Amino acid sequence: MEDLERILANNRMFAEEVTKNDPGFFERNAGKQEPHFLFIGCADSRVPLEMLTGVLPGEMFVHRNIANQVVSADLNLLSVLQYAVEVLDVKHVIVCGHLQCGGVGAAMQDQPYGLVDHWLGGVRETRRRHAEELESYRTEEERFARLVELNVLRQVHNLSRTPIVQEAWKRGPRPMLHGMVYGLRNGLLKVLVSGVDGIESTRRLLEREQRRVGD
């Protein structure tokens, strides 16, 4: 109960501080949702979205799952994506992975983990597809970090292939897709790919996926 009370106390402090600095903030924020971003991230509790980006309530629409994946059969994600793109008209969709990701780490192993193995199939396929490159790294930590990056690039590509995004691009170069990785040890976002907004930039993304980030 102490942990719950701490959360509630922090909430009261948050509301009081915001109201003191901007008395009309919550009333305005309750009126209409107009985010600029859709953020697709990992469910990991060590990735404090609002804290690391500095966004205010109402600025970012959010979807989280294990290992920040865009799976064509995931109706939850597709519903969020459709609403964000077709109703909220977001300018940017960000796929953000993070180093030391438990889901990606599990996908690097051959041992079974139960139900989650079904969800990690895509990450394991990315691992198999890039096995030669991953083996070229000297340490397991380097291979782990690179698979996190490759997973993000693959999910941005998956986004670009969804009918929702494809139809939006027929109307114009929006939304722009971006791929990033968050460093747990330094708190910084590393941009892997940015500004994917059509067929040509999707082709460049595929080329980027085949190269080592940093080459």
Residue frames relative to the residue before (quaternion, step in Angstrom):
aa qw qx qy qz dx dy dz
M 1.0000 0.0000 0.0000 0.0000 0.00 0.00 0.00
E 0.5751 0.5979 -0.3896 0.4001 3.59 1.12 -0.56
D 0.6433 0.5197 -0.3271 0.4574 3.58 0.99 -0.82
L 0.6511 0.5109 -0.3146 0.4647 3.59 0.96 -0.83
E 0.6544 0.5088 -0.3138 0.4630 3.58 0.93 -0.86
R 0.6232 0.5409 -0.3388 0.4519 3.58 1.06 -0.72
I 0.6401 0.5210 -0.3193 0.4658 3.57 1.00 -0.84
L 0.6808 0.4883 -0.2927 0.4609 3.58 0.89 -0.93
A 0.6366 0.5171 -0.3253 0.4707 3.59 1.03 -0.75
N 0.6473 0.5104 -0.3120 0.4723 3.57 0.99 -0.83
N 0.6233 0.5431 -0.3346 0.4523 3.56 1.06 -0.75
R 0.6537 0.5057 -0.3176 0.4649 3.57 0.93 -0.85
M 0.6448 0.5155 -0.3157 0.4678 3.57 0.98 -0.83
F 0.6292 0.5404 -0.3227 0.4560 3.57 1.00 -0.84
A 0.6888 0.4855 -0.2820 0.4585 3.58 0.81 -1.04
E 0.6594 0.5116 -0.3071 0.4575 3.57 0.97 -0.84
E 0.6660 0.5066 -0.3047 0.4549 3.58 0.95 -0.88
V 0.6641 0.4943 -0.3095 0.4678 3.57 0.90 -0.90
T 0.6648 0.5073 -0.3032 0.4570 3.59 0.90 -0.91
K 0.6319 0.5335 -0.3327 0.4533 3.59 1.03 -0.77
N 0.7279 0.4318 -0.2404 0.4753 3.59 0.93 -0.90
D 0.7939 0.0408 0.0114 0.6066 3.58 1.11 -0.69
P 0.2573 -0.8313 0.4695 0.1494 3.61 0.19 1.28
G 0.7521 0.4041 -0.2332 0.4655 3.62 1.02 -0.61
F 0.3606 0.7867 -0.4598 0.1992 3.57 1.29 0.02
F 0.7266 0.4499 -0.2734 0.4415 3.60 0.63 -1.04
E 0.6230 0.5328 -0.3434 0.4584 3.59 1.06 -0.69
R 0.6641 0.4830 -0.3024 0.4840 3.59 0.95 -0.85
N 0.6726 0.5238 -0.2948 0.4317 3.56 0.92 -0.94
A 0.6541 0.5223 -0.3062 0.4534 3.58 1.10 -0.69
G 0.5912 0.6354 -0.3543 0.3483 3.57 1.17 -0.54
K 0.8089 -0.1073 0.1294 0.5634 3.59 0.79 -0.97
Q 0.3355 -0.7305 0.5641 0.1884 3.56 -1.13 0.77
E 0.1012 0.8059 -0.5718 0.1152 3.59 -0.59 1.17
P 0.0608 0.8355 -0.5429 0.0593 3.61 0.58 1.10
H 0.4157 -0.6849 0.5424 0.2529 3.55 -1.24 0.54
F 0.7901 0.3027 -0.1067 0.5223 3.57 1.15 -0.67
L 0.1454 -0.6732 0.7039 0.1737 3.47 -1.41 0.43
F 0.1451 -0.7927 0.5910 0.0359 3.56 -0.72 1.11
I 0.0827 -0.7698 0.6324 0.0238 3.57 -0.73 1.13
G 0.1119 0.8327 -0.5247 0.1368 3.56 -0.30 1.24
C 0.6322 -0.5118 0.4236 0.3985 3.50 -1.38 -0.02
A 0.5389 -0.6406 0.4507 0.3101 3.56 -1.17 0.61
D 0.3950 0.7552 -0.4550 0.2581 3.61 1.28 -0.17
S 0.4570 -0.7223 0.4604 0.2396 3.57 -0.83 1.05
R 0.6205 0.5623 -0.3419 0.4265 3.60 1.22 -0.29
V 0.6293 0.4878 -0.3382 0.5017 3.58 1.29 0.08
P 0.0829 -0.8414 0.5338 0.0163 3.62 0.15 1.29
L 0.3209 -0.8285 0.4196 0.1856 3.54 0.25 1.32
E 0.7253 0.4323 -0.2641 0.4661 3.59 0.62 -1.09
M 0.6524 0.5268 -0.3143 0.4451 3.55 1.02 -0.79
L 0.7343 0.4435 -0.2544 0.4466 3.58 0.81 -0.97
T 0.7317 0.3859 -0.2442 0.5060 3.62 1.15 -0.44
G 0.3786 -0.7509 0.4691 0.2696 3.57 1.17 -0.41
V 0.4033 0.7227 -0.4819 0.2877 3.61 1.17 0.36
L 0.4034 -0.6820 0.5578 0.2470 3.51 -1.30 0.49
P 0.6519 -0.4819 0.3771 0.4479 3.61 -1.18 0.29
G 0.7617 0.3457 -0.2693 0.4773 3.55 -0.89 0.97
E 0.6380 0.5581 -0.3292 0.4161 3.61 1.20 -0.29
M 0.8131 0.1936 -0.0680 0.5448 3.60 1.11 -0.58
F 0.2679 -0.7167 0.6279 0.1422 3.54 -0.93 1.04
V 0.1422 -0.8492 0.5086 0.0038 3.60 -0.78 0.97
H 0.0201 0.7395 -0.6728 -0.0105 3.51 -1.19 0.76
R 0.0475 -0.7983 0.6004 0.0042 3.58 -0.92 0.92
N 0.1156 0.7564 -0.6424 0.0416 3.52 -1.23 0.61
I 0.6870 -0.4541 0.3408 0.4535 3.58 -1.26 -0.01
A 0.8636 0.0175 -0.0674 0.4993 3.56 -0.79 1.15
N 0.4879 -0.7330 0.4019 0.2512 3.57 1.13 0.80
Q 0.2757 0.8074 -0.4735 0.2190 3.55 0.80 1.05
V 0.2433 -0.7137 0.6386 0.1539 3.50 -1.30 0.62
V 0.0147 0.8211 -0.5638 0.0884 3.55 -0.13 1.35
S 0.4979 -0.7088 0.4160 0.2767 3.57 -0.72 1.10
A 0.6930 0.4602 -0.2737 0.4828 3.60 1.18 -0.49
D 0.5439 0.6259 -0.3947 0.3956 3.60 1.27 -0.05
L 0.2327 -0.8149 0.5175 0.1185 3.57 -0.06 1.28
N 0.5686 0.5794 -0.3868 0.4375 3.59 1.13 -0.52
L 0.6958 0.4582 -0.2749 0.4799 3.57 0.76 -1.04
L 0.6691 0.5063 -0.3149 0.4435 3.61 0.85 -0.91
S 0.6284 0.5236 -0.3365 0.4666 3.59 1.06 -0.68
V 0.6397 0.5079 -0.3148 0.4835 3.57 1.01 -0.84
L 0.6614 0.5143 -0.3027 0.4544 3.57 0.92 -0.94
Q 0.6621 0.5057 -0.3139 0.4554 3.57 0.87 -0.90
Y 0.6670 0.4950 -0.3088 0.4634 3.59 0.88 -0.89
A 0.6626 0.5168 -0.3079 0.4461 3.57 0.94 -0.89
V 0.7348 0.4297 -0.2339 0.4698 3.58 0.89 -0.96
E 0.7901 0.3703 -0.1852 0.4521 3.59 0.74 -1.03
V 0.7478 0.3558 -0.2134 0.5184 3.60 1.09 -0.57
L 0.7643 0.3546 -0.1952 0.5020 3.57 0.78 -1.03
D 0.2511 -0.8127 0.4918 0.1861 3.59 1.29 -0.34
V 0.0955 0.8230 -0.5523 0.0924 3.59 0.82 0.97
K 0.4663 -0.6858 0.4902 0.2682 3.56 -1.12 0.70
H 0.8134 0.1763 -0.0347 0.5533 3.56 1.03 -0.82
V 0.1017 -0.7369 0.6623 0.0898 3.54 -1.20 0.69
I 0.1182 -0.8126 0.5706 0.0102 3.55 -0.64 1.19
V 0.1408 -0.7253 0.6659 0.1035 3.55 -0.97 0.92
C 0.0090 -0.8247 0.5637 -0.0452 3.57 -0.59 1.13
G 0.1324 -0.7645 0.6284 0.0567 3.54 -0.72 1.14
H 0.2188 -0.7707 0.5741 0.1692 3.56 -1.23 -0.13
L 0.5545 -0.5965 0.4656 0.3464 3.54 -1.16 0.60
Q 0.7981 0.2249 -0.2285 0.5101 3.55 -1.20 0.67
C 0.2464 0.7854 -0.5252 0.2162 3.58 1.08 0.74
G 0.4458 -0.7224 0.4626 0.2558 3.58 -0.68 1.09
G 0.6448 0.5296 -0.3279 0.4430 3.58 1.02 -0.75
V 0.6669 0.4768 -0.2960 0.4902 3.56 0.94 -0.91
G 0.6249 0.5434 -0.3330 0.4509 3.58 1.04 -0.77
A 0.6511 0.5003 -0.3141 0.4766 3.57 1.01 -0.80
A 0.6567 0.5179 -0.3120 0.4508 3.59 1.03 -0.77
M 0.6038 0.5552 -0.3560 0.4476 3.60 1.21 -0.34
Q 0.6774 0.4768 -0.2782 0.4862 3.56 1.24 -0.43
D 0.4339 -0.7005 0.5076 0.2518 3.56 -1.20 0.51
Q 0.5410 0.6348 -0.4054 0.3743 3.58 1.21 -0.24
P 0.5078 -0.6620 0.4554 0.3107 3.62 -1.07 0.64
Y 0.1814 -0.7873 0.5826 0.0887 3.55 -1.13 0.73
G 0.6158 -0.5654 0.3519 0.4211 3.59 1.23 0.15
L 0.8634 -0.0959 0.0773 0.4893 3.54 -1.12 -0.77
V 0.6428 0.5545 -0.3323 0.4109 3.58 0.96 -0.81
D 0.5220 0.6420 -0.4157 0.3776 3.61 1.19 -0.40
H 0.6087 0.5445 -0.3563 0.4539 3.60 1.07 -0.66
W 0.6813 0.4926 -0.2827 0.4618 3.56 0.98 -0.85
L 0.7173 0.4703 -0.2505 0.4490 3.60 1.03 -0.75
G 0.3666 0.7681 -0.4682 0.2376 3.58 1.27 0.01
G 0.6609 0.5220 -0.3100 0.4411 3.58 0.97 -0.82
V 0.6514 0.5003 -0.3153 0.4752 3.57 1.01 -0.79
R 0.6402 0.5134 -0.3221 0.4719 3.58 1.03 -0.77
E 0.6221 0.5243 -0.3421 0.4701 3.59 1.08 -0.66
T 0.6278 0.5154 -0.3284 0.4820 3.59 1.03 -0.74
R 0.6254 0.5316 -0.3290 0.4670 3.56 1.04 -0.77
R 0.6741 0.4842 -0.2995 0.4706 3.61 0.90 -0.88
R 0.6493 0.5425 -0.3135 0.4310 3.55 0.97 -0.89
H 0.7806 0.2889 -0.1380 0.5369 3.57 1.06 -0.76
A 0.2081 0.8303 -0.4970 0.1427 3.56 1.21 0.49
E 0.6608 0.5148 -0.3234 0.4402 3.62 0.87 -0.87
E 0.6691 0.4848 -0.3063 0.4728 3.56 0.91 -0.85
L 0.6622 0.5197 -0.3151 0.4383 3.58 0.87 -0.93
E 0.6655 0.5041 -0.3054 0.4580 3.58 1.01 -0.78
S 0.5899 0.5918 -0.3694 0.4067 3.60 1.20 -0.35
Y 0.5911 0.5578 -0.3726 0.4479 3.58 1.25 -0.28
R 0.5357 -0.6854 0.4057 0.2804 3.54 -0.99 0.86
T 0.8109 0.2296 -0.0987 0.5292 3.58 0.95 -0.81
E 0.6189 -0.5406 0.4269 0.3776 3.53 -1.28 0.44
E 0.6184 0.5532 -0.3417 0.4413 3.59 1.03 -0.73
E 0.6557 0.4965 -0.3078 0.4782 3.59 1.00 -0.80
R 0.6451 0.5094 -0.3212 0.4703 3.58 0.99 -0.78
F 0.6217 0.5471 -0.3174 0.4621 3.54 1.04 -0.86
A 0.6839 0.4897 -0.2880 0.4578 3.59 0.81 -1.00
R 0.6689 0.5001 -0.3055 0.4574 3.56 0.96 -0.85
L 0.6375 0.5104 -0.3409 0.4658 3.61 1.00 -0.72
V 0.5797 0.5527 -0.3727 0.4685 3.61 1.08 -0.62
E 0.6716 0.4924 -0.2939 0.4692 3.58 0.92 -0.92
L 0.6679 0.5043 -0.3011 0.4570 3.57 0.87 -0.95
N 0.6211 0.5397 -0.3370 0.4576 3.57 1.05 -0.73
V 0.6448 0.5105 -0.3220 0.4689 3.59 0.95 -0.84
L 0.6638 0.5042 -0.3085 0.4582 3.58 0.87 -0.93
R 0.6458 0.5140 -0.3179 0.4666 3.58 0.99 -0.80
Q 0.6732 0.4902 -0.3103 0.4586 3.61 0.95 -0.79
V 0.6050 0.5218 -0.3602 0.4817 3.60 1.07 -0.61
H 0.6389 0.5114 -0.3221 0.4760 3.58 1.01 -0.79
N 0.6312 0.5265 -0.3313 0.4633 3.59 0.98 -0.82
L 0.6205 0.5439 -0.3305 0.4582 3.58 1.03 -0.79
S 0.6744 0.5227 -0.2929 0.4315 3.54 0.91 -0.99
R 0.6946 0.4749 -0.2645 0.4711 3.58 1.18 -0.51
T 0.5010 0.6510 -0.4436 0.3584 3.61 1.18 -0.12
P 0.5630 -0.6029 0.4378 0.3575 3.62 -1.01 0.70
I 0.5913 0.5860 -0.3676 0.4146 3.59 1.08 -0.67
V 0.7124 0.4270 -0.2510 0.4970 3.57 0.83 -0.98
Q 0.6274 0.5453 -0.3398 0.4400 3.58 0.98 -0.82
E 0.6693 0.4864 -0.2992 0.4753 3.60 0.92 -0.85
A 0.6309 0.5302 -0.3334 0.4579 3.58 1.01 -0.75
W 0.6667 0.5083 -0.3012 0.4543 3.58 0.98 -0.82
K 0.5668 0.5742 -0.3926 0.4414 3.60 1.15 -0.36
R 0.6790 0.4690 -0.2747 0.4935 3.56 1.20 -0.56
G 0.7566 -0.2700 0.1995 0.5611 3.59 1.20 -0.46
P 0.6390 -0.5610 0.3701 0.3742 3.61 -1.28 0.23
R 0.5504 0.5604 -0.4080 0.4654 3.55 0.67 1.15
P 0.5279 -0.2049 -0.8229 0.0472 1.56 -1.80 1.72
M 0.4389 -0.6339 0.5569 0.3089 3.53 -1.31 0.37
L 0.2799 -0.7715 0.5549 0.1361 3.55 -0.96 0.94
H 0.0630 -0.7988 0.5982 -0.0101 3.56 -1.03 0.85
G 0.1586 -0.7772 0.6013 0.0965 3.57 -1.16 0.63
M 0.0194 0.8128 -0.5776 0.0730 3.56 -0.80 1.05
V 0.1934 -0.7401 0.6269 0.1480 3.53 -1.35 0.32
Y 0.2750 -0.7602 0.5733 0.1333 3.55 -0.93 0.99
G 0.2904 -0.7649 0.5545 0.1518 3.55 -0.90 0.98
L 0.3691 -0.7533 0.4989 0.2178 3.58 -0.50 1.15
R 0.7087 0.4868 -0.2693 0.4338 3.59 1.03 -0.74
N 0.7917 0.2540 -0.1704 0.5288 3.61 1.17 -0.34
G 0.4598 -0.7267 0.4189 0.2915 3.58 1.26 -0.08
L 0.5871 0.6097 -0.3506 0.4008 3.59 1.25 0.18
L 0.3790 -0.6899 0.5715 0.2319 3.53 -1.24 0.61
K 0.1656 -0.7626 0.6199 0.0818 3.57 -0.97 0.93
V 0.2916 -0.7658 0.5507 0.1587 3.58 -0.67 1.10
L 0.2217 -0.7827 0.5727 0.1013 3.57 -0.76 1.10
V 0.7735 -0.0755 0.0859 0.6233 3.55 1.00 -0.87
S 0.0247 -0.8140 0.5795 -0.0308 3.57 -1.03 0.79
G 0.8271 0.2937 -0.1909 0.4395 3.54 -1.20 0.56
V 0.3043 0.7319 -0.5476 0.2681 3.60 1.05 0.64
D 0.1392 0.8340 -0.5107 0.1553 3.58 -0.36 1.23
G 0.8126 0.0942 -0.0835 0.5691 3.60 1.12 0.51
I 0.7760 -0.3699 0.2396 0.4512 3.54 -1.34 -0.04
E 0.6817 0.4994 -0.3060 0.4385 3.59 0.84 -0.93
S 0.6930 0.4561 -0.2906 0.4767 3.58 0.88 -0.86
T 0.5784 0.5519 -0.3748 0.4694 3.60 1.20 -0.43
R 0.6244 0.5224 -0.3348 0.4745 3.59 1.04 -0.76
R 0.6542 0.4998 -0.3177 0.4704 3.58 0.95 -0.82
L 0.6007 0.5539 -0.3484 0.4593 3.58 1.10 -0.69
L 0.6504 0.5104 -0.3184 0.4637 3.57 0.94 -0.86
E 0.6369 0.5083 -0.3270 0.4786 3.57 1.02 -0.76
R 0.6416 0.5268 -0.3187 0.4575 3.57 1.01 -0.80
E 0.6301 0.5505 -0.3276 0.4389 3.56 1.04 -0.81
Q 0.6878 0.4854 -0.2854 0.4581 3.57 1.09 -0.65
R 0.6768 0.4584 -0.2968 0.4936 3.59 1.24 -0.25
R 0.5280 -0.5927 0.4897 0.3607 3.54 -1.24 0.36
V 0.4571 -0.6621 0.5160 0.2940 3.55 -0.86 0.94
G 0.7554 0.3375 -0.2632 0.4962 3.54 -0.78 1.04
D 0.5251 0.6252 -0.4182 0.3982 3.60 1.24 -0.23
